[in-house]
Protein backbone atom coordinates (compact mmCIF):
# COMPACT_ATOMS: atom_id res chain seq x y z
CA UNK A 1 0.00 0.00 0.00
CA UNK A 2 2.83 2.38 0.85
CA UNK A 3 4.66 1.51 -2.36
CA UNK A 4 1.65 2.68 -4.36
CA UNK A 5 2.13 6.13 -2.86
CA UNK A 6 5.68 6.33 -4.19
CA UNK A 7 5.59 7.76 -7.71
CA UNK A 8 8.43 7.47 -10.12
CA UNK A 9 11.08 10.07 -9.40
CA UNK A 10 11.09 11.32 -12.98
CA UNK A 11 7.33 11.96 -12.79
CA UNK A 12 7.65 14.06 -9.62
CA UNK A 13 10.62 16.21 -10.59
CA UNK A 14 12.16 17.22 -13.91
CA UNK A 15 15.08 15.20 -15.18
CA UNK A 16 17.25 18.28 -15.08
CA UNK A 17 16.98 21.58 -13.33
CA UNK A 18 18.86 24.82 -13.85
CA UNK A 19 20.69 26.90 -11.32
CA UNK A 20 18.40 29.88 -11.92
CA UNK A 21 15.25 27.80 -11.37
CA UNK A 22 16.48 26.42 -8.08
CA UNK A 23 17.77 29.82 -7.01
CA UNK A 24 14.27 31.24 -7.49
CA UNK A 25 12.67 28.37 -5.57
CA UNK A 26 15.09 28.60 -2.67
CA UNK A 27 14.76 32.40 -2.53
CA UNK A 28 10.96 32.20 -2.45
CA UNK A 29 11.20 29.85 0.54
CA UNK A 30 14.18 31.47 2.27
CA UNK A 31 12.88 35.07 2.34
CA UNK A 32 9.70 34.35 4.34
CA UNK A 33 11.52 31.73 6.45
CA UNK A 34 13.96 34.43 7.57
CA UNK A 35 10.98 36.47 8.79
CA UNK A 36 9.57 33.39 10.55
CA UNK A 37 12.77 32.53 12.45
CA UNK A 38 13.57 36.13 13.38
CA UNK A 39 9.98 36.75 14.55
CA UNK A 40 10.15 33.73 16.84
CA UNK A 41 13.46 34.93 18.25
CA UNK A 42 12.08 38.41 18.85
CA UNK A 43 9.42 37.08 21.23
CA UNK A 44 12.06 36.50 23.90
CA UNK A 45 13.99 39.63 22.94
CA UNK A 46 10.89 41.82 23.43
CA UNK A 47 10.24 40.30 26.86
CA UNK A 48 13.88 40.88 27.85
CA UNK A 49 13.84 44.49 26.65
CA UNK A 50 10.64 45.35 28.51
CA UNK A 51 11.77 43.56 31.68
CA UNK A 52 14.99 45.57 31.47
CA UNK A 53 13.04 48.77 32.05
CA UNK A 54 12.11 47.49 35.51
CA UNK A 55 15.71 47.88 36.69
CA UNK A 56 19.09 46.16 36.65
CA UNK A 57 17.94 43.28 38.87
CA UNK A 58 15.09 42.33 36.52
CA UNK A 59 17.28 42.73 33.45
CA UNK A 60 20.04 40.54 34.91
CA UNK A 61 17.59 37.93 36.23
CA UNK A 62 15.61 37.62 33.00
CA UNK A 63 18.82 37.61 30.95
CA UNK A 64 20.46 34.85 32.97
CA UNK A 65 17.21 32.90 33.33
CA UNK A 66 16.59 33.10 29.59
CA UNK A 67 20.16 32.08 28.82
CA UNK A 68 19.96 29.08 31.18
CA UNK A 69 16.58 28.10 29.71
CA UNK A 70 17.99 28.33 26.20
CA UNK A 71 21.01 26.18 26.99
CA UNK A 72 19.15 23.45 28.90
CA UNK A 73 15.79 23.41 27.14
CA UNK A 74 15.08 25.36 23.99
CA UNK A 75 18.34 24.45 22.24
CA UNK A 76 17.74 20.78 23.04
CA UNK A 77 14.23 20.78 21.57
CA UNK A 78 15.34 22.81 18.55
CA UNK A 79 18.07 20.27 17.87
CA UNK A 80 15.87 17.20 18.38
CA UNK A 81 13.23 18.55 16.01
CA UNK A 82 15.96 18.75 13.37
CA UNK A 83 15.54 15.03 12.84
CA UNK A 84 12.31 15.83 11.00
CA UNK A 85 14.22 17.82 8.39
CA UNK A 86 15.63 14.53 7.13
CA UNK A 87 12.65 12.23 7.61
CA UNK A 88 9.77 14.54 6.66
CA UNK A 89 11.67 16.22 3.83
CA UNK A 90 12.66 12.95 2.19
CA UNK A 91 9.24 11.36 2.81
CA UNK A 92 7.51 14.27 1.09
CA UNK A 93 9.91 14.16 -1.85
CA UNK A 94 9.26 10.43 -2.20
CA UNK A 95 5.47 10.90 -2.04
CA UNK A 96 5.24 8.93 1.20
CA UNK A 97 2.59 11.19 2.73
CA UNK A 98 1.48 8.64 5.30
CA UNK A 99 5.01 8.43 6.65
CA UNK A 100 5.28 12.22 6.54
CA UNK A 101 2.36 12.66 8.92
CA UNK A 102 3.51 9.76 11.07
CA UNK A 103 6.95 11.29 11.62
CA UNK A 104 5.40 14.63 12.63
CA UNK A 105 3.10 13.16 15.26
CA UNK A 106 5.91 10.87 16.41
CA UNK A 107 8.15 13.90 17.01
CA UNK A 108 5.50 15.68 19.08
CA UNK A 109 4.86 12.59 21.21
CA UNK A 110 8.61 12.06 21.67
CA UNK A 111 9.54 15.66 22.55
CA UNK A 112 6.82 16.41 25.10
CA UNK A 113 8.08 13.92 27.76
CA UNK A 114 11.58 15.41 27.46
CA UNK A 115 10.15 18.71 28.74
CA UNK A 116 9.38 17.14 32.14
CA UNK A 117 12.96 16.64 33.43
CA UNK A 118 13.98 19.98 31.91
CA UNK A 119 11.14 21.67 33.82
CA UNK A 120 12.35 20.15 37.08
CA UNK A 121 15.84 21.54 36.45
CA UNK A 122 14.36 24.98 35.82
CA UNK A 123 12.44 24.91 39.11
CA UNK A 124 15.74 24.45 40.98
CA UNK A 125 17.66 26.90 38.80
CA UNK A 126 18.37 29.28 41.69
CA UNK A 127 20.29 26.62 43.60
CA UNK A 128 22.31 25.73 40.52
CA UNK A 129 23.18 29.36 39.76
CA UNK A 130 24.15 30.11 43.36
CA UNK A 131 26.32 26.97 43.38
CA UNK A 132 28.32 28.26 40.40
CA UNK A 133 28.82 31.67 42.01
CA UNK A 134 25.92 33.81 40.78
CA UNK A 135 24.37 36.52 42.95
CA UNK A 136 21.51 35.06 45.11
CA UNK A 137 19.09 37.91 44.29
CA UNK A 138 19.66 37.58 40.56
CA UNK A 139 19.41 33.79 40.82
CA UNK A 140 16.03 34.07 42.54
CA UNK A 141 14.63 36.32 39.79
CA UNK A 142 16.08 34.02 37.11
CA UNK A 143 14.50 30.96 38.72
CA UNK A 144 11.10 32.61 39.02
CA UNK A 145 11.26 33.72 35.39
CA UNK A 146 12.23 30.24 34.17
CA UNK A 147 9.58 28.54 36.31
CA UNK A 148 6.82 30.62 34.74
CA UNK A 149 8.42 29.90 31.35
CA UNK A 150 7.75 26.14 31.66
CA UNK A 151 4.44 26.23 29.70
CA UNK A 152 6.37 27.83 26.83
CA UNK A 153 8.78 24.88 26.87
CA UNK A 154 5.97 22.40 26.17
CA UNK A 155 4.57 24.71 23.50
CA UNK A 156 8.02 24.94 21.92
CA UNK A 157 8.19 21.15 21.58
CA UNK A 158 4.96 21.13 19.57
CA UNK A 159 5.80 24.33 17.72
CA UNK A 160 9.18 23.13 16.42
CA UNK A 161 7.59 19.89 15.17
CA UNK A 162 4.85 21.82 13.36
CA UNK A 163 7.35 24.25 11.84
CA UNK A 164 9.33 21.34 10.39
CA UNK A 165 6.02 19.85 9.15
CA UNK A 166 5.21 22.98 7.14
CA UNK A 167 8.81 23.66 6.11
CA UNK A 168 9.34 20.19 4.66
CA UNK A 169 6.40 20.51 2.25
CA UNK A 170 7.04 24.14 1.31
CA UNK A 171 3.98 25.58 3.08
CA UNK A 172 5.65 28.81 4.15
CA UNK A 173 2.77 31.31 4.19
CA UNK A 174 0.91 29.71 7.15
CA UNK A 175 4.09 29.96 9.23
CA UNK A 176 4.71 33.52 8.07
CA UNK A 177 1.23 34.79 8.97
CA UNK A 178 1.13 32.86 12.24
CA UNK A 179 4.51 34.05 13.58
CA UNK A 180 4.01 37.67 12.47
CA UNK A 181 0.52 37.79 14.00
CA UNK A 182 1.88 36.26 17.20
CA UNK A 183 4.67 38.84 17.42
CA UNK A 184 2.19 41.71 16.89
CA UNK A 185 0.02 40.24 19.66
CA UNK A 186 2.99 39.59 21.95
CA UNK A 187 4.23 43.19 22.14
CA UNK A 188 1.10 44.79 23.67
CA UNK A 189 0.44 41.67 25.78
CA UNK A 190 3.95 41.80 27.23
CA UNK A 191 3.60 45.51 28.01
CA UNK A 192 0.24 44.96 29.71
CA UNK A 193 1.43 42.05 31.85
CA UNK A 194 4.65 43.76 32.93
CA UNK A 195 3.54 47.36 33.43
CA UNK A 196 -0.26 47.62 33.47
CA UNK A 197 -0.89 44.58 35.67
CA UNK A 198 2.50 45.00 37.39
CA UNK A 199 3.57 41.36 37.14
CA UNK A 200 7.20 42.29 36.44
CA UNK A 201 9.51 39.57 35.18
CA UNK A 202 6.75 37.01 35.76
CA UNK A 203 4.64 38.87 33.20
CA UNK A 204 7.51 38.70 30.70
CA UNK A 205 7.51 34.90 30.99
CA UNK A 206 3.72 34.61 30.86
CA UNK A 207 3.64 36.68 27.67
CA UNK A 208 5.99 34.19 26.01
CA UNK A 209 3.83 31.29 27.25
CA UNK A 210 0.68 32.74 25.71
CA UNK A 211 2.41 33.71 22.45
CA UNK A 212 4.01 30.30 21.89
CA UNK A 213 0.74 28.45 22.55
CA UNK A 214 -1.14 30.90 20.33
CA UNK A 215 1.30 30.14 17.53
CA UNK A 216 0.78 26.42 18.09
CA UNK A 217 -3.01 26.81 17.95
CA UNK A 218 -2.84 28.79 14.70
CA UNK A 219 -0.63 26.21 12.99
CA UNK A 220 -2.58 23.23 14.35
CA UNK A 221 -5.91 24.67 13.17
CA UNK A 222 -4.51 25.27 9.70
CA UNK A 223 -3.11 21.75 9.64
CA UNK A 224 -6.46 20.30 10.70
CA UNK A 225 -8.74 22.22 8.35
CA UNK A 226 -6.72 23.27 5.30
CA UNK A 227 -7.06 21.21 2.12
CA UNK A 228 -3.32 21.72 1.44
CA UNK A 229 -2.55 19.52 4.47
CA UNK A 230 -5.10 16.83 3.62
CA UNK A 231 -2.56 14.25 2.44
CA UNK A 232 0.06 14.83 5.12
CA UNK A 233 -2.10 15.09 8.26
CA UNK A 234 -3.19 11.44 8.06
CA UNK A 235 -2.51 9.67 11.36
CA UNK A 236 -1.94 5.94 12.03
CA UNK A 237 -1.25 5.38 15.70
CA UNK A 238 0.34 1.94 15.28
CA UNK A 239 2.94 3.44 12.90
CA UNK A 240 3.68 6.40 15.17
CA UNK A 241 5.08 4.39 18.07
CA UNK A 242 7.04 2.07 15.78
CA UNK A 243 8.73 5.16 14.25
CA UNK A 244 10.06 6.56 17.54
CA UNK A 245 13.36 4.64 17.30
CA UNK A 246 13.86 5.78 13.72
CA UNK A 247 13.13 9.39 14.67
CA UNK A 248 15.66 9.41 17.52
CA UNK A 249 18.39 7.99 15.25
CA UNK A 250 18.37 11.38 13.55
CA UNK A 251 17.06 13.56 16.38
CA UNK A 252 19.72 12.73 18.98
CA UNK A 253 22.78 13.51 16.82
CA UNK A 254 20.94 16.57 15.53
CA UNK A 255 20.50 17.77 19.12
CA UNK A 256 24.16 17.11 19.90
CA UNK A 257 25.12 19.00 16.76
CA UNK A 258 23.10 22.07 17.80
CA UNK A 259 23.86 22.02 21.53
CA UNK A 260 27.64 21.66 21.17
CA UNK A 261 27.72 24.84 19.10
CA UNK A 262 25.19 26.73 21.26
CA UNK A 263 26.98 25.87 24.51
CA UNK A 264 30.31 27.11 23.14
CA UNK A 265 29.08 30.69 22.94
CA UNK A 266 27.63 30.54 26.46
CA UNK A 267 30.99 29.26 27.70
CA UNK A 268 32.60 32.25 26.00
CA UNK A 269 30.72 34.66 28.30
CA UNK A 270 31.69 32.65 31.38
CA UNK A 271 35.36 32.77 30.39
CA UNK A 272 35.11 36.55 29.84
CA UNK A 273 33.94 36.85 33.45
CA UNK A 274 37.35 35.55 34.60
CA UNK A 275 39.25 38.45 33.01
CA UNK A 276 40.55 41.39 35.11
CA UNK A 277 38.18 43.98 33.60
CA UNK A 278 35.35 41.43 33.41
CA UNK A 279 32.52 43.97 33.16
CA UNK A 280 33.94 45.58 30.01
CA UNK A 281 34.96 42.27 28.43
CA UNK A 282 31.60 40.64 29.15
CA UNK A 283 29.69 43.66 27.83
CA UNK A 284 31.59 43.72 24.54
CA UNK A 285 31.35 39.97 24.02
CA UNK A 286 27.63 40.12 24.84
CA UNK A 287 27.20 42.73 22.11
CA UNK A 288 29.06 40.52 19.64
CA UNK A 289 27.04 37.51 20.73
CA UNK A 290 23.72 39.39 20.41
CA UNK A 291 24.71 40.46 16.89
CA UNK A 292 25.74 37.00 15.75
CA UNK A 293 22.66 35.45 17.40
CA UNK A 294 20.30 37.67 15.44
CA UNK A 295 22.32 36.91 12.31
CA UNK A 296 22.11 33.18 13.09
CA UNK A 297 18.30 33.27 13.24
CA UNK A 298 18.17 35.06 9.91
CA UNK A 299 20.51 32.47 8.43
CA UNK A 300 18.41 29.67 9.91
CA UNK A 301 15.65 30.67 7.50
CA UNK A 302 18.01 30.28 4.54
CA UNK A 303 19.34 27.00 5.96
CA UNK A 304 15.78 25.72 6.43
CA UNK A 305 14.98 26.46 2.80
CA UNK A 306 18.09 24.61 1.63
CA UNK A 307 17.43 21.68 3.93
CA UNK A 308 13.83 21.32 2.72
CA UNK A 309 14.73 21.47 -0.97
CA UNK A 310 17.69 19.10 -0.68
CA UNK A 311 15.72 16.51 1.31
CA UNK A 312 12.76 16.75 -1.09
CA UNK A 313 14.96 16.17 -4.13
CA UNK A 314 16.84 13.30 -2.51
CA UNK A 315 13.54 11.66 -1.52
CA UNK A 316 12.35 12.00 -5.11
CA UNK A 317 15.59 10.45 -6.37
CA UNK A 318 16.68 13.61 -8.20
CA UNK A 319 20.31 13.90 -7.12
CA UNK A 320 21.21 16.46 -9.80
CA UNK A 321 18.60 18.90 -8.52
CA UNK A 322 19.89 18.42 -4.96
CA UNK A 323 23.38 19.42 -6.09
CA UNK A 324 22.03 22.52 -7.80
CA UNK A 325 20.14 23.50 -4.63
CA UNK A 326 23.38 23.29 -2.64
CA UNK A 327 25.07 25.73 -5.02
CA UNK A 328 22.07 28.04 -5.02
CA UNK A 329 21.66 28.24 -1.24
CA UNK A 330 25.39 28.78 -0.73
CA UNK A 331 25.27 31.65 -3.21
CA UNK A 332 22.44 33.29 -1.27
CA UNK A 333 24.29 32.89 2.03
CA UNK A 334 27.48 34.43 0.61
CA UNK A 335 25.62 37.45 -0.76
CA UNK A 336 23.91 37.90 2.61
CA UNK A 337 27.24 37.57 4.43
CA UNK A 338 28.92 40.19 2.26
CA UNK A 339 26.07 42.68 2.79
CA UNK A 340 25.94 42.23 6.57
CA UNK A 341 29.72 42.19 7.15
CA UNK A 342 30.24 45.23 4.90
CA UNK A 343 27.66 47.21 6.87
CA UNK A 344 29.19 46.23 10.21
CA UNK A 345 32.66 47.23 9.03
CA UNK A 346 31.53 50.55 7.52
CA UNK A 347 29.64 51.53 10.67
CA UNK A 348 32.07 49.99 13.15
CA UNK A 349 32.79 53.36 14.80
CA UNK A 350 29.13 53.92 15.73
CA UNK A 351 27.87 50.34 15.85
CA UNK A 352 28.47 50.03 19.59
CA UNK A 353 26.12 52.95 20.38
CA UNK A 354 23.19 50.68 19.49
CA UNK A 355 23.95 48.79 22.71
CA UNK A 356 25.76 51.22 25.01
CA UNK A 357 26.49 54.91 25.57
CA UNK A 358 29.83 54.19 27.28
CA UNK A 359 32.67 55.38 25.03
CA UNK A 360 35.05 52.71 26.30
CA UNK A 361 32.58 50.01 25.28
CA UNK A 362 31.97 51.59 21.87
CA UNK A 363 35.73 51.91 21.21
CA UNK A 364 36.29 48.27 22.16
CA UNK A 365 33.47 47.17 19.83
CA UNK A 366 35.20 49.13 17.06
CA UNK A 367 38.39 47.10 17.68
CA UNK A 368 36.53 43.78 17.62
CA UNK A 369 34.37 44.70 14.57
CA UNK A 370 36.76 43.23 11.92
CA UNK A 371 36.68 39.88 13.77
CA UNK A 372 32.91 40.15 13.96
CA UNK A 373 32.79 40.66 10.17
CA UNK A 374 34.83 37.49 9.63
CA UNK A 375 32.50 35.62 11.99
CA UNK A 376 29.49 36.73 9.96
CA UNK A 377 31.03 35.35 6.76
CA UNK A 378 32.09 32.03 8.30
CA UNK A 379 28.78 31.61 10.16
CA UNK A 380 26.87 32.17 6.93
CA UNK A 381 28.66 29.21 5.36
CA UNK A 382 28.57 26.84 8.32
CA UNK A 383 24.90 27.50 9.19
CA UNK A 384 23.74 26.78 5.64
CA UNK A 385 26.03 23.75 5.33
CA UNK A 386 24.60 22.45 8.63
CA UNK A 387 21.11 22.80 7.15
CA UNK A 388 22.17 20.80 4.10
CA UNK A 389 23.61 18.17 6.43
CA UNK A 390 20.26 17.83 8.22
CA UNK A 391 18.44 17.55 4.89
CA UNK A 392 20.76 14.73 3.85
CA UNK A 393 20.66 12.93 7.20
CA UNK A 394 24.28 13.66 8.17
CA UNK A 395 23.49 14.73 11.72
CA UNK A 396 25.84 12.16 13.25
CA UNK A 397 28.72 13.46 11.11
CA UNK A 398 27.82 17.04 12.03
CA UNK A 399 27.91 16.14 15.72
CA UNK A 400 31.47 14.78 15.45
CA UNK A 401 32.55 17.81 13.42
CA UNK A 402 31.14 20.26 15.97
CA UNK A 403 32.75 18.38 18.85
CA UNK A 404 36.16 18.51 17.19
CA UNK A 405 35.83 22.04 15.78
CA UNK A 406 34.74 23.76 18.99
CA UNK A 407 36.02 21.62 21.86
CA UNK A 408 39.33 20.38 20.41
CA UNK A 409 40.15 23.48 18.34
CA UNK A 410 38.05 26.57 19.13
CA UNK A 411 37.96 26.60 22.93
CA UNK A 412 41.64 25.57 23.45
CA UNK A 413 42.72 28.31 21.00
CA UNK A 414 40.46 30.81 22.79
CA UNK A 415 42.01 29.98 26.18
CA UNK A 416 45.53 30.15 24.71
CA UNK A 417 45.00 33.53 23.05
CA UNK A 418 43.05 35.03 25.92
CA UNK A 419 44.87 33.94 29.06
CA UNK A 420 48.37 32.98 27.89
CA UNK A 421 48.95 35.50 25.08
CA UNK A 422 46.83 38.10 26.94
CA UNK A 423 44.61 39.08 24.01
CA UNK A 424 41.64 39.20 26.41
CA UNK A 425 38.18 39.26 24.83
CA UNK A 426 39.56 39.49 21.31
CA UNK A 427 41.45 36.26 21.94
CA UNK A 428 38.26 34.54 23.07
CA UNK A 429 36.41 35.63 19.96
CA UNK A 430 39.33 34.58 17.72
CA UNK A 431 39.17 31.14 19.31
CA UNK A 432 35.47 30.75 18.54
CA UNK A 433 36.11 32.06 15.02
CA UNK A 434 38.74 29.33 14.66
CA UNK A 435 36.19 26.71 15.70
CA UNK A 436 33.59 28.04 13.25
CA UNK A 437 36.18 28.05 10.44
CA UNK A 438 37.15 24.42 11.12
CA UNK A 439 33.48 23.46 11.24
CA UNK A 440 32.65 25.21 7.95
CA UNK A 441 35.74 23.77 6.23
CA UNK A 442 34.97 20.17 7.22
CA UNK A 443 31.29 20.47 6.29
CA UNK A 444 32.29 22.00 2.94
CA UNK A 445 34.72 19.14 2.24
CA UNK A 446 32.10 16.49 3.03
CA UNK A 447 29.48 18.27 0.93
CA UNK A 448 31.89 18.67 -1.98
CA UNK A 449 33.02 15.02 -1.91
CA UNK A 450 29.54 13.54 -1.56
CA UNK A 451 28.23 11.02 -4.07
CA UNK A 452 24.79 12.61 -4.50
CA UNK A 453 23.42 9.78 -6.63
CA UNK A 454 24.20 7.37 -3.80
CA UNK A 455 22.53 9.70 -1.29
CA UNK A 456 19.36 9.85 -3.40
CA UNK A 457 19.28 6.07 -3.66
CA UNK A 458 19.65 5.68 0.11
CA UNK A 459 16.94 8.25 0.76
CA UNK A 460 14.43 6.41 -1.41
CA UNK A 461 15.38 3.06 0.06
CA UNK A 462 14.80 4.50 3.53
CA UNK A 463 11.33 5.68 2.57
CA UNK A 464 10.46 2.34 0.94
CA UNK A 465 11.90 0.06 3.60
CA UNK A 466 11.32 2.27 6.65
CA UNK A 467 14.93 1.89 7.77
CA UNK A 468 17.30 4.63 8.84
CA UNK A 469 20.77 3.55 7.91
CA UNK A 470 23.46 4.87 10.20
CA UNK A 471 25.74 4.95 7.16
CA UNK A 472 23.77 7.53 5.23
CA UNK A 473 26.16 10.43 5.28
CA UNK A 474 29.43 9.23 3.81
CA UNK A 475 30.31 10.29 0.28
Buried (B, 14 or more C-beta within 10 A) or exposed (E): EBEEBBEEBEEBBEEEBEEEBBBEBBBEBBBBBBBBBBBBBBBBBBBBBBBBEBEEBBBBBBBBBBBBBBBBBBBBBBBBBBBBBBBBBBBBBBBBBBBBBBBBBBBBBBBBEBBEEBBEBBEEBBEBBBEEEBBEEBBBBBBBBBBBBBBBBBBBBBBBBBBBBBBBBBBBEBBBBBBBBBBEBBBEBBBEBBBEEEBBBBBBBBBBBBBBBBBBBBBBEBBEEEEBBEBBBBEEEEBBEEBBEBBBBBBBBBBBBBBBBBBBBBBBBEBBEEBEEEEBBBBBBBBBBEBBBBBBBBBBBBBBBBBBBBBBBBBBBBBBBBBBBBEBBBBBBBEBBBEBBEEBBEBBEEBBBEBBEEEEBBEBBBEBBBBBBBBBBBBBBBBBBBBBBBBBBBBBBBBBBBBBBBBEBBBBBBBBBBBEEEBBBBBBBBBBBBBBBBBBBBBBEBBEEBEBEEBBBBBBBBBBEBEBEEEBBEE
